[in-house]
Amino acid sequence: MCKYKHLPKGWKVKKLGEISNIKTGKSNAVDADINGKYAFFDRSKKIKKSNRFLFDCESLIIPGEGAQFFPRYYSGKFDLHQRVYVIFNFHNSVHIRFVEYYLIFSHKHFEEVAVGATVKSLRLRHFTEIQIPFPSLSKQKFIVVTLNKTFAKITKAETIAKTNLQNAKELFESYLQGVLSDKRWTIVKLNNVCEKVEYGSSSKSLAVGELPVLRMGNIQDGRLAWNDLKFSNNKEDNKKYILKHNDVLFNRTNSPEWVGKTAIYKSEMPAIFAGYLIRIHRKKDLLDADYLNYYLNS
């Protein structure tokens, strides 16, 4: 049954399997070669190299296993892992980049239909049966051009924001080195200026529940990101680990990219924190939350 009941005039709904060919590769991780001539796509985000190619075409490539299933556009010769899907040979009434943007828009659908208890994976039917609404080819091209411009502006803004953040960190570190040489400053242990420094809840988080559980991934660039939330129904934990305004959360594990990242809880909504985070509850008259956040992130 078609889920699109009220489309603009001239739009048509087609299954992805009707307007393209969809296959998996035949290669394995051992086929990667750092000195290879051709691009090699496996389930990771990094494009590797291979000495052979299985496809030579304009295509969309999507991992068949993992936590997220975003398409990647590629044109040319490439090798492909056996657990990665390639969508190619599109009908001449279809613009491949229009399909790419639609699949990006629909990536949550793939996460929902993926099967498996530990590692989520997709089957061929999950691709062939997905329904896509299409306008005329000329309108598809117009939409693609518009989205290209929009994403280019977003990318530029993100680059500027990252540069500004790095400049701010460098400025803070420079200032900090100067002020710490002032003999009027005192160096103390963190524990001496805090009410409590503690690990979070070790209980398993749930897809739905009473209270959000902030985790490692919710700490982003010195702030808390309130998306991709998990929840807790553990009444004891919900009482013990409930966050208080201006609590500083510190990530204590995972890769070097994540260890030490901190953010301040600003009472955005009631929440608790997971065991891979440390809550720093300051003595308000001795330590400023924003200062501590900048210091730890530096």
Secondary structure, DSSP 8 states (H G I E B T S, - for coil): --S--S--TT-EEEEHHHHSEEEE--B-GGGB-TT-SEEEE-SSSS-EEES--SEEEEEEEEESBSS----EEEEEEEEEBTTEEEEE---TT--HHHHHHHHHHTHHHHHHH-B-SSS-B--HHHHHT-EEEE--HHHHHHHHHHHHHHHHHHHHHHHHHHHHHHHHHHHHHHHHHHHHTSTT-----GGGGEEEEEE-B-S--BSS-SEEEE-GGGEETTEE---S-EEE--HHHHHHS---TT-EEEE-SSSTTTTT-EEE---SS--EEBTTEEEEEE-TTT--HHHHHHHHH-
